[in-house]
Amino acid sequence: MNALKTLALALAISATALAVSAPVQAGPREDIIASFGAGPANPANGQKMYLQTESVPNYGGGKPDTPNCTTCHGKSPQQGGETRTGKPIDPLAVSRTPDRYTDPEKVAKWFLRNCQGVIGRECTPQEKVDFISYMMTQ
């Protein structure tokens, strides 16, 4: 009986050690953020970027008909938007569109397209991290 208790205790300790040492699994959104290799996220900068492109460093000006994100996406990331051609756009806020920012190919495509159109250049890795982190708070 004593040997059985010792074995059970050893198994419990081993299982606990494995659980503690196992890496925490990040979700797809966190993996995408990590892939940018940027510094810590600053959601406040992401909010500024969403609302007013002039606050973005090196603002070069994108297309005149898309001066900021709110032009197509709406004043709040929690509401849906509409393209200039009238196609509906789901809300950018993760709380409203849970699968938003989980597909690396879509994230790359839309950052490239929208940053060029609104800011007039590609977004930096830090801007992408800040933007996604802001949307994760919404």
C-alpha positions in Angstrom: 0.0 0.0 0.0 2.8 2.4 0.9 4.5 1.8 -2.5 1.2 2.5 -4.3 0.9 5.8 -2.5 4.4 6.7 -3.3 3.8 5.9 -7.0 0.6 7.9 -7.1 2.4 10.9 -5.5 5.3 10.6 -7.9 2.8 10.5 -10.9 1.0 13.5 -9.5 4.2 15.5 -9.1 5.3 14.6 -12.6 2.0 15.6 -14.1 2.1 18.9 -12.2 5.6 19.6 -13.4 4.6 18.9 -17.0 1.6 21.2 -16.7 3.7 24.0 -15.2 6.5 23.6 -17.8 4.3 23.3 -20.8 4.3 26.4 -23.0 1.1 28.5 -22.9 -0.7 28.2 -26.2 -1.4 31.6 -27.7 -4.3 32.0 -30.1 -4.0 32.8 -33.7 -4.4 36.5 -33.1 -1.5 36.5 -30.5 0.6 34.5 -33.0 0.0 37.1 -35.7 1.0 39.9 -33.3 4.1 38.0 -32.3 5.1 37.5 -35.9 5.4 41.2 -36.4 8.4 41.3 -34.1 7.4 44.7 -32.7 7.6 46.1 -29.2 4.9 46.0 -26.6 1.4 46.8 -27.8 0.0 50.3 -27.2 -3.8 50.2 -27.9 -3.9 54.0 -27.4 -1.7 54.4 -30.5 -4.0 52.0 -32.4 -7.0 54.1 -31.5 -5.2 57.3 -32.7 -4.4 55.5 -35.9 -8.0 54.4 -36.4 -9.5 57.8 -35.8 -7.0 60.3 -37.2 -4.3 59.5 -39.7 -2.6 62.8 -39.2 -1.4 61.5 -35.8 0.4 58.6 -37.5 4.2 59.3 -37.9 5.4 59.8 -41.5 1.8 60.4 -42.6 2.2 60.7 -46.4 -1.5 60.9 -47.2 -3.3 58.1 -49.0 -6.1 58.5 -51.3 -8.2 61.7 -50.9 -11.4 59.7 -50.7 -10.2 57.6 -47.8 -8.6 60.1 -45.4 -8.9 57.8 -42.4 -10.2 54.4 -41.3 -13.6 55.7 -40.2 -14.3 56.7 -43.8 -15.3 53.1 -44.6 -15.3 51.4 -41.2 -17.5 53.9 -39.3 -16.8 56.1 -36.3 -16.7 53.2 -33.9 -14.9 49.9 -34.5 -17.9 48.2 -32.9 -20.2 49.2 -35.8 -20.1 47.9 -39.3 -19.0 49.9 -42.2 -19.4 50.1 -46.0 -17.0 50.3 -48.9 -17.3 53.2 -51.3 -19.1 50.8 -53.7 -21.7 50.0 -51.0 -20.5 46.5 -49.9 -21.0 46.0 -46.1 -18.0 45.6 -43.9 -18.2 43.7 -40.6 -17.1 45.6 -37.5 -13.4 45.7 -36.8 -13.8 45.2 -33.0 -12.9 41.7 -31.9 -15.9 41.7 -29.5 -18.3 42.0 -32.5 -16.4 39.9 -35.1 -14.5 37.2 -33.1 -12.6 35.8 -36.1 -11.2 39.2 -37.0 -7.3 39.2 -37.2 -7.0 35.4 -37.0 -6.0 34.6 -40.6 -2.5 35.7 -41.3 -3.1 36.0 -45.1 -6.2 38.2 -44.6 -4.4 40.4 -42.0 -1.4 40.9 -44.4 -3.7 41.6 -47.4 -5.9 44.2 -45.6 -3.1 46.0 -43.8 -1.2 46.4 -47.1 -4.3 47.6 -48.9 -5.7 49.9 -46.2 -2.4 51.4 -45.1 -1.5 52.3 -48.6 -5.0 53.7 -49.3 -5.3 55.7 -46.0 -1.8 56.5 -44.9 -0.1 56.4 -48.2 2.5 53.9 -47.1 2.8 50.4 -45.6 2.1 50.3 -41.9 5.0 49.5 -39.6 5.1 46.3 -37.6 4.5 48.4 -34.4 1.5 50.1 -36.0 0.0 46.8 -36.9 0.5 45.5 -33.3 -1.0 48.7 -31.8 -4.0 48.6 -34.2 -4.8 45.0 -33.6 -4.4 45.4 -29.8 -6.8 48.4 -29.9 -9.3 46.3 -31.7 -8.9 43.5 -29.2 -10.0 46.0 -26.5 -13.2 46.9 -28.4 
